[in-house]
Amino acid sequence: MHAVSIQVMFADRTVAVAELDEIVLRVSGMPGFVAGYWVAAPGDKGRAMIVFDSEEAAQALVNVLQSAPARGGVAAESIEVGEVMAHA
């Protein structure tokens, strides 16, 4: 399994929350999706950890994110793919 780790800065937290249902629906429908967690961090930051069954599936999300137009409520600060070493 591989995970996509995303750190974001909320430009407008209200807009970001309003868009979240659509984002979760689209991401969870992607091939290889296993699980996803979207977390509000202190301040105007957020994080997401989205797990896929393969590196290729995880990279497909990265490709979508990098080619998608910016959304009004959120700006990505970093996007990384890594191998899941353990889970419970």
PLY file of the C-alpha trace (Angstrom):
ply
format ascii 1.0
element vertex 88
property float x
property float y
property float z
element edge 87
property int vertex1
property int vertex2
end_header
0.00 0.00 0.00
1.00 3.61 -0.62
-0.32 6.84 0.85
-0.57 10.37 -0.43
0.26 12.89 2.28
-1.05 16.38 1.62
-0.49 19.52 3.68
-2.68 22.51 2.93
-3.21 26.10 3.99
-6.80 27.25 4.24
-7.33 30.50 2.37
-10.97 30.35 3.46
-11.84 27.56 5.88
-15.61 27.97 5.31
-15.19 27.44 1.55
-12.84 24.51 2.16
-15.36 22.77 4.41
-18.13 23.37 1.88
-16.02 21.71 -0.85
-14.91 18.76 1.28
-17.89 16.45 0.64
-17.33 16.65 -3.12
-13.59 16.08 -2.75
-14.08 13.04 -0.48
-16.62 11.57 -2.90
-14.30 11.98 -5.90
-11.17 10.68 -4.14
-12.93 7.70 -2.57
-14.19 6.68 -6.01
-10.70 6.50 -7.50
-9.31 3.07 -8.43
-7.31 1.49 -5.62
-8.70 3.74 -2.86
-8.41 2.12 0.59
-8.99 4.89 3.15
-8.72 8.63 3.57
-8.44 11.04 6.47
-8.84 14.81 6.22
-7.71 16.63 9.36
-7.94 20.26 10.47
-4.65 21.24 12.11
-4.05 24.24 14.38
-4.26 27.63 12.73
-5.18 27.75 9.06
-3.58 24.42 8.19
-4.93 21.02 7.27
-3.61 17.60 6.38
-4.89 14.63 4.46
-3.60 11.06 4.38
-5.13 9.03 1.58
-4.20 5.35 1.24
-4.26 3.36 -1.99
-3.56 -0.29 -2.75
-0.59 0.53 -5.02
1.98 3.21 -5.76
0.48 3.67 -9.22
-2.96 4.39 -7.77
-1.48 6.86 -5.27
0.47 8.60 -8.03
-2.74 8.90 -10.06
-4.19 11.11 -7.30
-1.03 13.22 -7.26
-1.34 13.70 -11.03
-4.97 14.78 -10.66
-4.09 17.22 -7.88
-1.19 18.75 -9.80
-3.27 19.29 -12.92
-6.42 20.54 -11.15
-7.15 24.26 -11.02
-6.69 25.86 -7.61
-9.80 25.92 -5.44
-10.78 29.05 -3.58
-10.66 27.63 -0.07
-7.41 25.64 -0.02
-3.82 25.93 -1.25
-1.63 22.79 -1.22
1.72 23.31 0.49
3.09 19.82 -0.13
2.02 16.55 -1.74
4.06 13.37 -1.26
3.66 9.66 -1.96
5.12 7.13 0.47
4.95 3.43 1.16
2.74 2.45 4.09
5.07 0.72 6.52
2.46 -0.33 9.10
-1.18 0.15 9.95
-3.60 -0.91 12.66
0 1
1 2
2 3
3 4
4 5
5 6
6 7
7 8
8 9
9 10
10 11
11 12
12 13
13 14
14 15
15 16
16 17
17 18
18 19
19 20
20 21
21 22
22 23
23 24
24 25
25 26
26 27
27 28
28 29
29 30
30 31
31 32
32 33
33 34
34 35
35 36
36 37
37 38
38 39
39 40
40 41
41 42
42 43
43 44
44 45
45 46
46 47
47 48
48 49
49 50
50 51
51 52
52 53
53 54
54 55
55 56
56 57
57 58
58 59
59 60
60 61
61 62
62 63
63 64
64 65
65 66
66 67
67 68
68 69
69 70
70 71
71 72
72 73
73 74
74 75
75 76
76 77
77 78
78 79
79 80
80 81
81 82
82 83
83 84
84 85
85 86
86 87
